Amino acid sequence: MKRTENADMREYTSFRAGGRADLLLVPDTEEELREALAEAEKRGDMLILGNGSDTLFRDGGFRGTVIMPGEGFSRISVNGCRIEAGASALLSQTAKTAQEASLTGLEPLSGIPGSIGGAVFMNAGAYGGEMKDVLESVTALSKETGEIRVIPAESLDMSYRHSVFTDTGDIVLSAVFRLEPGDSEEISEKMRDFTERRNSRQPLQYPSAGSFFKRPEGYFAGKLIQDAGLKGLTVGGAQVSEKHSGFIINTGDANASDIISLMHLVQNTVYDRSGVMLEPEVRIVGEEQ
Ligand SMILES: Cc1cc2nc3c(=O)[nH]c(=O)nc-3n(C[C@H](O)[C@H](O)[C@H](O)COP(=O)(O)OP(=O)(O)OC[C@H]3O[C@@H](n4cnc5c(N)ncnc54)[C@H](O)[C@@H]3O)c2cc1C
């Protein structure tokens, strides 16, 4: 099992900012995962990390163990209209496998840069589709009992950017998607279209965690931020994107504290102007410096 002491979490998160974790473990089998959990228990806090595209480590770092399911958890297999994908498989790769197998349903999610584990945890969604629309079941390991269970989608309590895992902290090992037969060319075309929309509207050349805030009921976070005159607002190396006000970007040398200060500034200004308190979608973890 790969282990790194004092791991620089900038390398493992899409914001490319933040501090170090005491220990990073990358298990490739269930047995190694259990060993990693046992070791983590002795060393303080524990966090499971997927592709790091919705997580920001504060600059003081993480006092404990980060466990990142490795390559061994990235298997994707097709069985009729079902696709099973391991926790560390990327959503994009899973969608590509579905397209090659002429299975439709994953296209709207194909451009989300997350792992299956992170996407299940967050109930990731885009362009009118959400994980919960296509998930049939999830295999998970209970943090408390060590038991492995197959949980049907109906019992995953999935709602906007929420799943049962947000509450339990249990570990997603794999997920089964139930898709529909389709035409592989048409699926490809839809995926291309969604990619183009992302490329034209999102500041993808900068490190970020996508839309920083959750969508408040009845509003769009980006519009509230723009209407409050905050487009382009900068704190240190962090900026409210000029291209998409819902994104906070790292313009090069942002600390996590720049990003978090900018987040507070945006929250307070938007609240004063519109009475809406924006809630971060990004998971902010670790210690202040
Ligand atoms: C450019 C860009 C565009 C984006 N666009 C979208 C979008 O359109 N829609 C959208 O919903 N999101 C979007 N995101 C955010 C992000 O990609 C999603 O939330 C994604 O699902 C996170 O997956 P991850 O593996 O990177 O999660 P991570 O950041 O690694 O983790 C997120 C959370 O999931 C938990 N977690 C991770 N793996 C597991 C596991 N195996 N078991 C249990 N818990 C786990 C972590 O503990 C953490 O709390 C975007 C991000 C970027 C950078």
The ligand as an ORCA input file, in Angstrom:
! r2SCAN-3c Opt
* xyz 0 1
  C     -14.093     22.188    -13.007
  C     -15.070     21.512    -12.079
  C     -16.381     21.326    -12.496
  C     -17.297     20.691    -11.651
  N     -18.576     20.524    -12.091
  C     -19.472     19.894    -11.286
  C     -20.806     19.680    -11.722
  O     -21.201     20.028    -12.827
  N     -21.674     19.050    -10.867
  C     -21.282     18.612     -9.634
  O     -22.108     18.036     -8.907
  N     -20.010     18.808     -9.208
  C     -19.111     19.429     -9.994
  N     -17.824     19.619     -9.542
  C     -17.464     19.205     -8.162
  C     -16.912     17.777     -8.052
  O     -16.298     17.364     -9.247
  C     -18.020     16.772     -7.679
  O     -18.619     17.082     -6.434
  C     -17.466     15.332     -7.608
  O     -18.528     14.443     -7.429
  C     -16.485     15.152     -6.454
  O     -15.850     13.906     -6.612
  P     -14.360     13.670     -6.062
  O     -14.025     12.244     -6.224
  O     -13.413     14.639     -6.665
  O     -14.624     14.015     -4.541
  P     -13.616     14.489     -3.403
  O     -13.393     15.967     -3.485
  O     -12.426     13.623     -3.378
  O     -14.532     14.189     -2.142
  C     -15.780     14.841     -1.970
  C     -16.462     14.245     -0.734
  O     -16.765     12.879     -0.990
  C     -16.206     12.040     -0.004
  N     -15.741     10.809     -0.659
  C     -14.891     10.684     -1.701
  N     -14.732      9.383     -2.037
  C     -15.483      8.666     -1.167
  C     -15.732      7.265     -0.981
  N     -15.155      6.337     -1.749
  N     -16.581      6.899      0.017
  C     -17.172      7.826      0.812
  N     -16.964      9.150      0.689
  C     -16.132      9.573     -0.285
  C     -15.028     12.826      0.583
  O     -14.770     12.451      1.927
  C     -15.531     14.265      0.482
  O     -16.290     14.629      1.619
  C     -16.891     20.249    -10.364
  C     -15.555     20.414     -9.972
  C     -14.650     21.034    -10.809
  C     -13.219     21.182    -10.374
*
